[in-house]
C-alpha cells in the first residue's frame, strides 16, 4: 500500500473551499484512489500550508494510473491555477 501526502500553499487563501471541492470531486471518479481525505489548514503558523490531500493506493501501479488519469489531470489543471507552492511525499506502509 502507498500513501500520498500532498500539501499546497495557495495564491489566495480564500480559494481554500474551491480547492477542496476540486480535490474531493475525484471521489468515485478516479478508480486508482482507494481512499482519500482533504483538509483545510486551521493553523496560523507562517510555516503551514493551506490544503492537505492524503490518499491511499494499492501499489505503485495504482499510483502511476492516478498520475495519468484524465479526471485527475483535469483537477490538477484547476489546482495548478490556485496554488503558489506544492510539496508531496509518497511512502509505503
PAROKOL-436038 format. One record per residue (C-alpha): residue number from 1; chain; x negated, z negated, y. Coordinates in Angstrom, 2 decimals. Layout:
BEGIN
ROGU    n  chain        u        w        v
ROGU  NUM      A        X        Z        Y
...
END
This chain:
BEGIN
ROGU    n  chain        u        w        v
ROGU    1      A     0.00     0.00     0.00
ROGU    2      A    -1.13     0.74     3.53
ROGU    3      A    -0.14    -0.97     6.72
ROGU    4      A    -0.44     0.75    10.10
ROGU    5      A    -0.54    -1.26    13.31
ROGU    6      A    -0.36     0.84    16.47
ROGU    7      A    -0.21    -0.56    19.99
ROGU    8      A     0.32     1.16    23.31
ROGU    9      A    -0.10     0.37    26.97
ROGU   10      A     2.49     2.25    28.95
ROGU   11      A     2.06     4.05    32.24
ROGU   12      A     5.25     2.27    33.38
ROGU   13      A     6.30    -0.93    31.61
ROGU   14      A     9.92    -0.12    32.49
ROGU   15      A     9.74     2.59    29.80
ROGU   16      A     9.43    -0.04    27.05
ROGU   17      A    13.01     0.38    25.79
ROGU   18      A    12.75     4.18    25.86
ROGU   19      A     9.53     3.98    23.83
ROGU   20      A    11.07     1.54    21.35
ROGU   21      A    14.11     3.77    20.89
ROGU   22      A    11.91     6.82    20.29
ROGU   23      A     9.87     4.99    17.65
ROGU   24      A    12.95     3.49    15.98
ROGU   25      A    14.52     6.95    15.74
ROGU   26      A    12.12     7.61    12.85
ROGU   27      A    14.07     5.20    10.63
ROGU   28      A    15.68     7.30     7.92
ROGU   29      A    14.19    10.50     9.35
ROGU   30      A    10.58    10.19     8.12
ROGU   31      A    10.60     9.81     4.31
ROGU   32      A     6.99     8.59     4.02
ROGU   33      A     7.78     5.46     6.09
ROGU   34      A     8.75     2.71     3.65
ROGU   35      A     9.50     0.21     6.40
ROGU   36      A     8.52    -0.48     9.98
ROGU   37      A     9.19    -2.65    12.97
ROGU   38      A     8.76    -2.07    16.68
ROGU   39      A     8.23    -4.85    19.20
ROGU   40      A     8.08    -5.10    22.96
ROGU   41      A     5.41    -7.44    24.28
ROGU   42      A     6.52   -10.72    25.86
ROGU   43      A     3.02   -11.94    26.76
ROGU   44      A     1.79   -11.89    30.34
ROGU   45      A    -1.85   -11.73    29.28
ROGU   46      A    -3.77    -8.95    31.03
ROGU   47      A    -5.33    -8.01    27.67
ROGU   48      A    -1.97    -7.49    25.96
ROGU   49      A    -0.42    -4.16    25.03
ROGU   50      A     3.20    -3.26    25.77
ROGU   51      A     4.52    -1.95    22.44
ROGU   52      A     3.58    -2.56    18.81
ROGU   53      A     4.53    -0.45    15.77
ROGU   54      A     3.89    -1.94    12.32
ROGU   55      A     4.58     0.39     9.40
ROGU   56      A     4.22     0.31     5.62
ROGU   57      A     3.23     3.30     3.50
ROGU   58      A     2.95     3.65    -0.27
ROGU   59      A    -0.55     5.14    -0.19
ROGU   60      A    -2.94     7.42     1.71
ROGU   61      A    -0.90    10.48     0.70
ROGU   62      A     2.20     8.99     2.35
ROGU   63      A     0.19     8.17     5.49
ROGU   64      A    -1.04    11.77     5.60
ROGU   65      A     2.54    13.02     5.17
ROGU   66      A     3.55    10.76     8.08
ROGU   67      A     0.87    12.25    10.32
ROGU   68      A     2.16    15.76     9.56
ROGU   69      A     5.90    15.03     9.53
ROGU   70      A     7.79    17.23    12.01
ROGU   71      A    10.11    14.42    13.12
ROGU   72      A     7.13    12.10    13.68
ROGU   73      A     5.33    14.81    15.65
ROGU   74      A     8.38    15.23    17.91
ROGU   75      A     8.48    11.45    18.50
ROGU   76      A     4.75    11.46    19.20
ROGU   77      A     5.28    14.03    21.96
ROGU   78      A     7.73    11.65    23.68
ROGU   79      A     5.44     8.67    23.16
ROGU   80      A     2.43    10.59    24.43
ROGU   81      A     4.12    11.17    27.77
ROGU   82      A     4.79     7.44    28.23
ROGU   83      A     1.50     5.95    27.15
ROGU   84      A    -1.61     5.07    29.05
ROGU   85      A    -3.63     3.89    26.05
ROGU   86      A    -3.22     3.66    22.26
ROGU   87      A    -5.06     1.76    19.54
ROGU   88      A    -4.44     2.00    15.79
ROGU   89      A    -5.54     0.16    12.67
ROGU   90      A    -4.69     1.33     9.12
ROGU   91      A    -5.54    -1.02     6.26
ROGU   92      A    -4.88    -1.54     2.55
ROGU   93      A    -3.02    -4.63     1.45
END
